[in-house]
Amino acid sequence: MTAQEKLELDLRDFWRIHDGIAVYAKLSVEEFRTRIETHREDLFCDVINYAGNGPLQCTRDAHNAIVSLAERLCDSMPVPEDYSVEELVEGIRKHVVRSIVEEKQDEPALSRMLSDAVSEAEKLHLECTYHFPCVIVPYEEPAQFRIGIVTFTSAKAFPETFGSYIQRYLQANSNTEYGTRRGCAT
């Protein structure tokens, strides 16, 4: 997909989101209730309001556009595996209204919304290191060696190395709210 094709699809989805928010924004309370009763598919579809402190109803089509936009954004990243579509969806939901209101044109609003969504996802991003016990050779020396990106640690050195790694990670992580939320900080 070319950059121009992506931009066209992104703008189409941006306007689907905009129109899906506008449907509910101009309704009275009674009209809102009637619309929800006749369009049950919209029930759990919302974005975060301008103040950032509550939901703003939108249509199912707007919600689907948010998901499409997040999937396309994730696929366009240099390393898509580093991003979660769900986190990008949440970032778009959180920043779409503010972007629409503060940016008066569609392309700058789209660009800001996507940038803010990526920033939001990066706040939640955790670098993961996996440790698998494995006995390849019975020797204790060297304590560690590397083959490519894989580091091998002897069983004797593993507790010391692993313990110091965890302590360095916890001390370097300034945002313990997200670490705690993910079960990584104590």
Protein Blocks (a to p, Z undefined) as FASTA:
>chain_A
ZZklmmmmmmmmmmmmmmmmmmmmmpcfklmmmmmmmmmmlmmgccddfkopaccdddfk
lmmmmmmmmmmmmmmpmblmlpcfklmmmmmmmmmmmmmmmpmbfklmmmmmmmmmmmmm
mmmpccddddddddfbfcfbdfbdcehjbccddfklmmmmmmmmmmmmmmmmmblmlmmm
nopaZZ
